[in-house]
Amino acid sequence: MISQSRTRRCAPGVVALALASSLTACGGSPPTSAEGRTPSFGPAQRTSYPLTLDNCGQKLTFSQPPRRVLILNGASVGEVESLLALGLGKSVIANAQSYGVSDDPSMVAAIKALPTGGLSTNGNFDVPAEQVLAAKPDLVISTWSGGFDAKKGFATRERLAAAGIQTLVNPANCALGKPEATPEEKRALKNQSTNSSLEFIALLGRVFDVQQRAVELIGRIRARIDAVRTRVAGRPPKKVLIVYPGMAAMNANGLPAVMTGGIYDDIVTAAGGVNAFAGRGEETTRTLTKEQLATAQVDVLVVGRYTPAERPEAEATKLFAQFPHWNAAKTRTFTVVSDSVYLGPLNAVAVERLAQVMHR
């Protein structure tokens, strides 16, 4: 997971027509991309190489599917999980993404089984330039543009290109770590949603020539999310607070990191709720005070687990004792998530889990 400050929706179908028609057939409004449009993910077809595309303003040309992929850390797991969900684990020669916890237990073992290539991170929490170049990958994937910042000791996209190495940034995070980000890239960052996760999966499908797998995976994720949308349609929304106690360093007052805006709001809405701090974004995460938490309306507490050592149930009990007037504290209504609320292939898990506790 990576914050904007750098710490850290229908029936399945194979062809575009099936996906597009399903968007308006289910309950609620059709999901849109970060740019406000309804994305299309088909028809599935073979990738024709050479494949040329623009990625965060960088022109890329692939002559074949990448076979030696290095995944930078970026305090994320969304990129490695997306590759694994598409069955592309064998193309990874070095992976630096891992939390050790997941809302899909199989992901923990699958990530652990990937080679690390002996990578280590520098003082800026990612793989330094020399290690990336020594690994001789044909593709380096970063969750954010800042993963290629020379000032942080990382290899720039230009330096890697000169060595014959392609680079790919998750498009939802182009604006992160990119001072010259375009208005469109800034909108994509601000308006992240579950469709941002799907769009990255679709991009990987093109690059690796697994578009059929990508469209089918996207269809399955959408079907699960929209089944929940249909089930909770018309029910009174509950106020939901998402907190990550293990990320308290993100908050100036030492409080659990409160996740709001973008994809967090989208997931809560899909589950039939309203984020207790809807639309506030990263500034609220950084500056939230105990007084603001005390006056928040909280019907459901969602405790995020960031590392294996954390005890989310105990954290929920602690928060309920601190804020006994919350409706969630009076009813002891809470659930636990880890990686499913971030960009990645597991958003449907979060939507289902939140809906289950909100609308029993």
C-alpha positions in Angstrom: 0.0 0.0 0.0 1.3 3.5 -0.8 -0.3 6.7 0.4 -0.4 9.8 -1.7 2.3 11.2 0.6 4.5 8.1 -0.1 4.4 6.1 3.1 3.2 3.6 2.4 -18.4 -3.2 -11.0 -20.7 -6.2 -13.0 -21.3 -9.6 -14.4 -18.3 -11.4 -15.9 -17.9 -11.6 -19.7 -15.2 -12.3 -22.2 -15.9 -9.6 -24.7 -16.5 -5.9 -24.4 -20.1 -6.2 -25.3 -20.8 -8.5 -22.4 -18.9 -6.4 -20.0 -20.5 -3.1 -21.2 -24.0 -4.4 -21.1 -23.5 -5.8 -17.6 -22.5 -2.4 -16.3 -26.0 -1.0 -16.5 -27.8 -4.2 -15.7 -26.9 -4.3 -12.0 -28.0 -2.2 -9.1 -26.5 1.2 -8.4 -24.6 3.5 -10.8 -22.2 2.0 -13.3 -18.6 2.1 -12.0 -16.3 4.6 -13.7 -12.5 4.9 -14.0 -10.4 7.4 -12.2 -11.0 9.8 -15.2 -14.8 9.6 -14.8 -15.4 7.3 -17.8 -16.8 3.8 -17.8 -13.8 1.6 -18.7 -14.0 -1.2 -21.3 -11.8 -4.3 -21.0 -12.2 -6.2 -24.2 -12.5 -7.9 -26.5 -9.8 -10.3 -25.4 -7.2 -10.9 -28.1 -3.6 -11.7 -28.6 -1.1 -8.9 -28.2 0.6 -7.9 -31.4 4.3 -7.2 -31.0 6.0 -4.8 -31.1 3.6 -3.2 -28.6 4.0 0.5 -28.1 2.2 2.4 -25.4 2.4 5.5 -23.2 3.0 5.0 -19.5 3.0 8.1 -17.3 4.4 10.1 -20.3 7.0 7.5 -21.1 6.9 5.8 -24.4 7.4 2.1 -24.1 7.9 -0.5 -26.8 7.8 -4.2 -26.1 9.1 -6.7 -28.7 7.9 -9.7 -26.7 6.3 -10.5 -23.3 8.7 -9.6 -20.5 10.5 -12.6 -19.0 12.7 -11.1 -16.4 10.6 -8.9 -14.2 11.9 -7.0 -11.1 9.2 -5.5 -8.8 10.1 -2.5 -6.7 8.8 -2.2 -3.1 7.0 1.1 -3.0 5.3 0.0 0.2 2.8 -1.8 -2.0 1.7 -5.4 -2.8 -0.8 -4.6 -5.5 1.6 -5.0 -8.4 3.0 -8.4 -7.4 -0.5 -9.7 -6.4 -1.8 -8.6 -9.8 1.0 -10.5 -11.6 0.3 -13.6 -9.5 -3.5 -13.3 -10.1 -2.7 -13.5 -13.8 -0.5 -16.5 -13.4 2.7 -14.5 -14.3 4.8 -15.5 -11.3 7.3 -17.4 -13.4 8.3 -14.2 -15.1 9.5 -12.6 -11.9 13.2 -12.8 -11.2 13.2 -10.4 -8.2 10.4 -9.2 -6.0 10.6 -6.6 -3.2 6.9 -6.4 -2.4 5.6 -8.3 0.7 3.6 -7.6 3.8 3.4 -11.1 5.1 -0.3 -10.8 5.5 -3.2 -10.9 3.0 -6.9 -11.2 2.9 -6.3 -14.0 0.5 -4.2 -16.5 2.5 -2.8 -18.1 -0.6 -1.2 -14.8 -1.6 1.2 -14.9 1.4 2.6 -18.2 0.3 2.7 -17.3 -3.4 4.6 -14.1 -2.7 7.0 -15.8 -0.3 7.7 -18.4 -3.1 8.9 -15.7 -5.5 12.6 -15.1 -5.8 13.9 -11.9 -4.2 17.0 -11.8 -6.2 18.9 -10.8 -3.0 17.4 -7.4 -3.2 17.7 -5.0 -0.3 16.3 -1.5 0.2 18.1 1.7 1.0 17.3 4.5 3.4 14.4 5.5 1.2 12.8 2.1 1.5 13.3 0.8 -2.1 15.9 -1.0 -4.2 18.9 1.2 -5.1 19.9 1.7 -8.7 23.0 -0.5 -8.6 21.0 -3.6 -7.5 18.4 -3.1 -10.2 20.9 -2.8 -13.0 22.9 -5.8 -11.7 19.8 -8.0 -11.8 19.5 -7.4 -15.5 15.7 -7.4 -15.7 13.9 -6.7 -19.0 11.1 -5.0 -17.1 11.0 -3.0 -13.8 7.6 -2.4 -12.2 7.0 0.4 -9.7 3.7 1.3 -7.9 4.6 5.0 -8.2 6.7 7.3 -10.3 8.9 8.0 -7.3 10.4 4.5 -7.6 12.6 5.9 -10.4 13.8 9.0 -8.5 17.6 9.4 -8.7 17.6 11.8 -5.7 16.4 8.8 -3.6 19.1 6.6 -5.0 16.9 4.8 -7.5 17.5 4.2 -11.1 15.7 6.6 -13.4 13.5 5.4 -16.2 15.9 7.0 -18.7 18.9 5.3 -17.2 17.2 1.9 -17.3 16.0 2.5 -20.9 19.6 3.2 -21.9 20.5 -0.2 -20.5 17.7 -1.8 -22.6 15.4 -2.2 -19.6 11.7 -1.3 -19.8 9.9 0.3 -16.9 6.2 0.3 -15.9 4.4 2.5 -13.3 0.9 1.7 -12.1 -1.1 4.3 -14.0 -3.2 5.1 -11.0 -0.1 6.4 -9.3 1.6 8.3 -12.2 1.3 11.6 -10.3 3.0 10.2 -7.1 6.6 11.3 -7.1 6.2 13.1 -10.5 6.6 16.9 -10.1 5.5 17.5 -13.7 2.4 15.3 -13.5 -0.4 16.2 -16.0 -3.9 17.2 -14.9 -5.2 13.8 -16.1 -2.6 12.0 -14.0 -3.5 14.1 -10.9 -7.2 13.3 -11.4 -6.4 9.6 -11.7 -4.5 9.7 -8.4 -7.2 11.6 -6.6 -10.1 9.6 -8.0 -8.7 6.1 -7.5 -11.4 3.4 -7.4 -11.7 -0.4 -7.8 -11.6 0.2 -11.5 -8.1 1.6 -11.1 -7.2 -1.9 -9.9 -8.9 -3.5 -12.9 -7.2 -1.1 -15.4 -3.8 -2.2 -14.1 -4.8 -5.8 -14.6 -5.9 -5.0 -18.2 -2.6 -3.2 -18.8 -0.6 -6.3 -17.6 -2.8 -8.4 -19.9 -1.6 -6.4 -22.9 2.0 -6.2 -22.0 2.3 -9.9 -21.2 0.0 -11.2 -23.9 -2.5 -12.7 -21.4 -5.5 -10.6 -22.3 -7.9 -13.4 -22.1 -6.9 -14.2 -18.6 -7.1 -10.5 -17.7 -10.6 -10.0 -19.1 -11.8 -13.1 -17.3 -10.2 -12.0 -14.0 -11.7 -8.6 -14.3 -15.1 -10.1 -15.0 -14.9 -12.3 -11.9 -13.9 -9.3 -9.7 -16.7 -7.2 -11.1 -19.3 -9.9 -10.7 -18.5 -10.3 -7.0 -18.5 -6.5 -6.3 -21.7 -6.0 -8.2 -23.4 -8.9 -6.5 -22.9 -7.0 -3.3 -24.1 -3.7 -4.8 -27.3 -5.4 -5.8 -27.8 -7.1 -2.4 -27.3 -3.8 -0.4 -29.1 -1.5 -2.8 -31.7 0.6 -1.0 -30.5 -0.2 2.5 -29.6 2.6 4.9 -25.9 3.2 4.6 -23.7 2.8 7.7 -20.8 5.1 8.6 -17.5 3.2 8.3 -14.1 4.1 9.8 -11.1 2.4 8.3 -8.0 2.5 10.5 -4.5 1.0 10.3 -3.0 1.1 13.8 0.3 -0.3 12.4 0.7 2.8 10.2 0.3 5.3 13.1 3.6 6.9 11.9 1.6 8.4 9.1 -0.4 10.5 11.6 1.3 13.6 13.2 -0.6 12.8 16.5 0.3 9.1 16.7 -3.2 8.0 16.0 -4.0 5.0 13.8 -3.8 5.9 10.1 -7.4 6.7 8.9 -7.9 5.7 5.3 -10.3 8.0 3.3 -10.8 9.3 -0.2 -10.2 7.5 -3.5 -10.4 3.7 -3.5 -11.2 3.5 0.2 -14.4 5.5 -0.3 -15.3 3.5 -3.4 -15.0 0.2 -1.6 -17.1 1.4 1.4 -19.8 2.8 -1.0 -19.9 -0.5 -3.0 -20.4 -2.4 0.3 -23.4 -0.1 1.2 -21.7 2.4 3.5 -20.3 5.8 3.7 -16.7 6.5 4.8 -16.8 8.4 8.2 -14.3 10.9 6.7 -15.4 10.6 3.1 -13.5 12.5 0.5 -10.9 13.9 2.9 -7.8 12.2 1.5 -4.2 12.1 2.7 -4.3 15.4 4.5 -6.8 13.9 7.0 -4.6 10.8 7.4 -1.7 13.0 8.4 -3.4 15.6 10.6 -6.4 13.9 12.2 -6.8 14.6 15.9 -8.2 12.6 18.8 -11.0 15.3 19.0 -12.0 14.7 15.4 -12.1 10.9 16.0 -14.2 11.5 19.1 -16.8 13.4 17.2 -16.9 11.1 14.2 -20.0 9.0 13.6 -18.8 5.4 13.4 -21.3 2.5 13.0 -18.7 0.0 11.7 -15.0 -0.1 12.5 -12.6 -1.6 10.0 -9.2 -2.5 11.5 -6.4 -2.9 9.0 -3.6 -5.3 9.6 -0.3 -4.3 8.1 2.1 -6.8 9.5 1.8 -10.4 10.8 2.7 -9.3 14.4 -0.3 -7.1 14.7 -3.4 -8.1 16.7 -6.4 -6.3 15.1 -9.0 -7.7 17.6 -7.0 -6.2 20.5 -6.7 -2.9 18.6 -10.5 -2.8 18.1 -11.0 -3.3 21.8 -8.6 -0.5 22.6 -10.3 1.9 20.2 -13.8 1.0 21.5 -12.5 1.8 25.1 -11.2 5.2 23.9 -14.3 6.1 22.0 -17.2 4.3 23.8 -19.9 6.6 22.3 -19.3 5.3 18.8 -22.3 3.1 17.7 -19.6 0.6 16.7 -18.3 0.5 20.2 -21.7 0.0 21.7 -22.5 -2.9 19.4 -18.9 -4.1 19.1 -19.3 -4.0 15.3 -16.0 -4.4 13.5 -14.2 -6.4 10.9 -10.5 -6.9 9.8 -8.9 -6.4 6.5 -5.3 -6.2 5.3 -4.5 -5.7 1.6 -7.9 -5.9 0.0 -8.7 -2.2 0.4 -5.6 -1.2 -1.6 -5.0 -1.1 -5.3 -4.8 -4.7 -6.4 -6.8 -7.7 -7.4 -8.5 -8.3 -4.0 -10.9 -5.4 -3.8 -13.9 -7.8 -4.0 -12.8 -9.4 -0.8 -13.0 -6.1 1.0 -16.4 -5.2 -0.4 -17.8 -8.6 0.6 -16.3 -8.4 4.1 -17.5 -4.9 4.8 -21.0 -5.6 3.5 -21.3 -8.7 5.6 -20.7 -6.8 8.8 -22.7 -3.7 7.8 -25.8 -5.5 6.4 -26.2 -8.8 8.3 
